[in-house]
Amino acid sequence: MEWEKLGFGPVSTDFMYSMKCCEDGNFVQGNLTHYGNIQFSPFAAVLNYGQGIIEGLKVNRKEDGRLLLFRPDQHALRMKMGAQRMCMPSPSIHQFIHAVKQTALANITW
């Protein structure tokens, strides 16, 4: 096994998924956009307090070319629980899984 070649580093793809959170803590339906920079407020907690969550769900390609998501519902639940611990809003499990599926399909060439 060549451990250094497993490829866990960041990879820029063609598309990304963006979803906005309303002031009431609920997320609105997001959308796919071309990969690029994002804008956010200088007051964003991720800048001021390092408050952010990274979910490491991976998408794998099967031998027949189909994409395989490994337990996306468990990843969504873990993100939701992490957000609760950090007093942050989070998308619903359905919104999370929908976003992951849309992003994976849009970037299928990768």
Secondary structure, DSSP 8 states (H G I E B T S, - for coil): --GGGS--S----SEEEE--B-TTS-B---EEEES------TT-HHHHT---------EEE-TTS-EEES-HHHHHHHHHHHHHHTT-----HHHHHHHHHHHHHHTTT-
